[in-house]
Amino acid sequence: MAGKRTGQLDYHQPPRPPNLPAVQPSNLEPTLLALATGFTAVGFILLGLAMQGRVNLAATWPALAWAAGLAGAGLALRRWRPGHDPLLLPAAGLLTGMGLVMVARLAPRFLARQTIWSLLGLGTMLAAALGLREQAGRATWPGLRLLRRYRYTWLIGGLAVLALTLAFGVNPAGTGARLWLGLGGFYFQPSEPLKLLMVVFLASYLAEKRPLLTGTAYQVGRLRLPPLPYLGPVLLMWGFSLLLLIWQRDLGAAWLFFAVFLLMLYVTTGQLRYVLLGLGLFGLGALIGYRLFDHVRLRVDIWWSPWAEASGRAFQIVQSLLAFAAGGVLGQGIGQGGPTFIPVVHSDFVFSAIGEELGLLGTLGVTALFALLVTCAGRISLAAQTPFRQLLAFGLAAMLGLQALTIMAGSLKLVPLTGVTLPFVSYGGSSLVTSFALVGLLFAAEG
Amino acid sequence: MQANIYRALNLMLALFLLVALWLGYWGVARAPKLLAREDNPRRVEAERRVQRGRVLDRHGTLLAWSEVDDDGYAERHYAGDWLAHAIGYYSLRHGVGGIEAALDQELRGQAERSAWEAWRNGLLHRPQVGQDVTLALDAKLQQAASQALAGRTGAVVLLDAQTGEVLALVSQPTFDPNRLDADWEALREAPGRPLFNRATQGLYPPGATFNLVVVAAALEEGLTTPDEVFQDKHGRADVGGTAVRCANHPGLVALDLLQAAAYGCNVAFARLSLRLGSYRLTDYAKTFGIDRAPGLEMPTVTGQLAGTLPLSSKMLALTGSGQGETLVSPLQMALIAAAVAADGQLPSPTLLLNHARFARPVISPESGRLVRQAMVLAVAEGPARQASVAGTTVAGKVGTAEGGGGLVPHAWFVGFAPAGPSETPRFSIAVVVEHGGRGNRAAAPIAAQLLALALDTP
């Protein structure tokens, strides 16, 4: 990428009196990071006050570790990626810090693990952000082209790991969908990084075939279709999603994969009918799933009419709504509500727990942070120089945004509940590392 | 492509907005309805943290209190099983009863709290602390009454005759409100129905204690005078084709009105009842409050009167001797005794100390005095002798009421003390022992014991 980047972010400075302290672009990110770590530390102190009745400084070590990690990551980005988006890391860092507080509140025995995973996530983010620079190390280093050039290798590798999960998958909780690979007490969910690999593959594939996809090749009746080889991915993704749904019973992942694909296809071609065709196919698949699989039917049934079975099958979702109601506007305060009435609150229902303890202000804050992340990613996409970067950044924005929307709307009974995590916030190592890798890829896509 | 990206991003931002609106819907708009749901575990959780106020007796003795453990959960404690029916119970599983229910607002601390205070306390997670409540009850008398009746089935109601304040309210068999959750099923199944409050809700035929109403009515209506002499040689008479017997005939051939009333001579009462007729007799029973549920702070029962009027002569004679269709509760009889004691003023009963007092004139003071003389006579030399207390004058009336079915009759005693000519009666009492046999043997001694103890109290 030579020459002046016209799409580079422009922080227009209005003239202001010189003696007023101003948040300059150069210190915007450090300021926001300090606020995010401050919020986390205050959260831990409040939690100690609520649970033990005293300020327990020793128990705030995850906040300190997280502050150190964020500071290190911020410095590294500043050194090796000057001009990166200054809002992405503070927003992700604040969400993760809030997640640490909620894990400490809801499942303290997982706190150490979650802290380690968070730091690993930062490392992954830095590795992606710095390792995929064109100039990293040697002049011959391919940088982001590494992803483009070996897209089939990445995809097949990801699918192979997924196939391994189909064969040898376990569930750490003992029962439920077997979506994890276990090694030495640590569990890893291959469908999480596969989300990113799929976005990378699709961005690369669609960027390359874009002229062909938009051209009309032949007509079937009144429907104009692109050449069949290029219609292939639509059907392939559909089949892949169905496979996930049927074989892995992973409703959430199936929906996310397919929805992100449709959005990327729409952005590439601008053809709404492909999206409609895709949605029709998805509806068909969902209908088949509803007819064939108990777990799909259960999710849909309790979404449609939970009140009759409030103490039975719909217990979880009803308790989730009660948590939002109990929180009200201001919330009960960290450690002072009853979100543990919701089963598995620390992974699937952390949003409801925030609703009860931090109230509407907290949940609106989380919603706004995700909207901000999506906006930042969208801005990177709009400013990107090549179709691949554009599509990559957009696909990552769509993946992050849709995943957050899916679980937030699910815990609000707006859509049927699917077992996806709230990125950065929910307990879960694979999810954290993947979410941070996503941020790293966004930095890489900035150029 | 730029435009497409814009559109897709705007779609996602619109969806975030939708989530925000839904947050407001469940978190604010629908919150009150959701939180009121029966299956909201937070309600029980909050209830367990309410520190209910204490319940004290008139001398400040602790009757019920809440203890808070380290986790902030309050547990309700009661002084003993002897006050169960006077105070009620509080249980998360089985609800509240008695005074605990009647004064729930005060005891929970919601009565005098503004919305602002409630909101602030909720925001700061301050435990809800209730107010203390002082009852008119006297713990010593209550405990003594419960012990006096222990092992038998029945009820005792001891009132302040002038104010209507309940000093003791006992129903046996009783239960331990401390162990309600553990014992609930057994208590519900128990044959003696320990959860049933006989003092306020039990209905019994009044037997000869109903004579008080008949004499008072006849005097009020001018149908008899204290000088009237009833000839009753054999202690039996034929009324309306049935034989009426005097249970406690003194062996006199001629009795004056007061003697007849003191001895509960049914021959005399059959005649008085016939003179009154069924309408006037029923009216006086109503005047004495038998047709209404006394306005206590806990549930009471309405007495029962003859259903269809006029009554036959036979039924009228039976009614006059307390054996007709009339049924009364022990509380009602204690109130009738109090009305006689207080010169014809029927007080309104209350469990609270310093409660607003109401009294309703039911008979003239003159009639009241005459009935009182008859009752003093009954204790002094009549069948209620077992109710006498050394050093004081007790007025009383015993009753032996056939419960039907060939079972042992119910034993009654109603009365008051002190009842000397120049004294103001302080206490009125009703004792009933279910299937206890004769009133003078089973009920009168209990009354004597309690009146002695009450009079001993300054």
Chai-1 contact restraints between the chains, C-beta under 6 A:
chainA,res_idxA,chainB,res_idxB,connection_type,confidence,min_distance_angstrom,max_distance_angstrom,comment,restraint_id
A,L263,B,A8,contact,1.0,0.0,6.0,A-B,restraint_1
A,V267,B,N4,contact,1.0,0.0,6.0,A-B,restraint_2
A,V267,B,I5,contact,1.0,0.0,6.0,A-B,restraint_3
A,V267,B,A8,contact,1.0,0.0,6.0,A-B,restraint_4
A,G270,B,N4,contact,1.0,0.0,6.0,A-B,restraint_5
A,A310,B,D39,contact,1.0,0.0,6.0,A-B,restraint_6
A,S311,B,D39,contact,1.0,0.0,6.0,A-B,restraint_7
A,L321,B,W26,contact,1.0,0.0,6.0,A-B,restraint_8
A,L322,B,L34,contact,1.0,0.0,6.0,A-B,restraint_9
A,L322,B,N40,contact,1.0,0.0,6.0,A-B,restraint_10
A,F324,B,W26,contact,1.0,0.0,6.0,A-B,restraint_11
A,F324,B,G27,contact,1.0,0.0,6.0,A-B,restraint_12
A,A325,B,W26,contact,1.0,0.0,6.0,A-B,restraint_13
A,A325,B,A31,contact,1.0,0.0,6.0,A-B,restraint_14
A,A325,B,L34,contact,1.0,0.0,6.0,A-B,restraint_15
A,A325,B,L35,contact,1.0,0.0,6.0,A-B,restraint_16
A,A326,B,R42,contact,1.0,0.0,6.0,A-B,restraint_17
A,G327,B,G27,contact,1.0,0.0,6.0,A-B,restraint_18
A,G328,B,A31,contact,1.0,0.0,6.0,A-B,restraint_19
A,Q336,B,H125,contact,1.0,0.0,6.0,A-B,restraint_20
A,G338,B,R42,contact,1.0,0.0,6.0,A-B,restraint_21
A,G338,B,E45,contact,1.0,0.0,6.0,A-B,restraint_22
A,F341,B,P41,contact,1.0,0.0,6.0,A-B,restraint_23
A,L360,B,L23,contact,1.0,0.0,6.0,A-B,restraint_24
A,L360,B,G27,contact,1.0,0.0,6.0,A-B,restraint_25
A,T363,B,L23,contact,1.0,0.0,6.0,A-B,restraint_26
A,L364,B,A20,contact,1.0,0.0,6.0,A-B,restraint_27
A,T367,B,F16,contact,1.0,0.0,6.0,A-B,restraint_28
A,T367,B,V19,contact,1.0,0.0,6.0,A-B,restraint_29
A,T367,B,A20,contact,1.0,0.0,6.0,A-B,restraint_30
A,A371,B,L13,contact,1.0,0.0,6.0,A-B,restraint_31
A,A371,B,F16,contact,1.0,0.0,6.0,A-B,restraint_32
A,V374,B,M12,contact,1.0,0.0,6.0,A-B,restraint_33
A,G378,B,L9,contact,1.0,0.0,6.0,A-B,restraint_34
A,S381,B,I5,contact,1.0,0.0,6.0,A-B,restraint_35
A,L382,B,I5,contact,1.0,0.0,6.0,A-B,restraint_36
A,F394,B,I5,contact,1.0,0.0,6.0,A-B,restraint_37
A,G401,B,M12,contact,1.0,0.0,6.0,A-B,restraint_38
A,L405,B,L15,contact,1.0,0.0,6.0,A-B,restraint_39
A,M408,B,V19,contact,1.0,0.0,6.0,A-B,restraint_40
A,A409,B,V19,contact,1.0,0.0,6.0,A-B,restraint_41
A,L412,B,W22,contact,1.0,0.0,6.0,A-B,restraint_42
A,L414,B,W22,contact,1.0,0.0,6.0,A-B,restraint_43
